[in-house]
């Protein structure tokens, strides 16, 4: 079994999906960015990935809970997708 990514907001169900798109930890997520990671996940799992996943990915980069993302950051993310 692979070691947990230890990214805030990323659960056991999402980790394998992230690995499928080349995200194996913080450095990978930071390199491709939350928006690109979201796009890749959404293309693989269109019915399972919601906007909350985008917020969770971005918040993981900040090491905060996704509910703590400022509204203006959420709006910016929505514009980018």
Secondary structure, 3 states (H helix, E strand, C coil): CCCCCCCCCCCHHHHHHHHHCCCCCHHHHHHHHHHHHHHHHHHHCCCCCCHHHHHHHHHHHHCCCHHHCCHHHHHHHHHHC
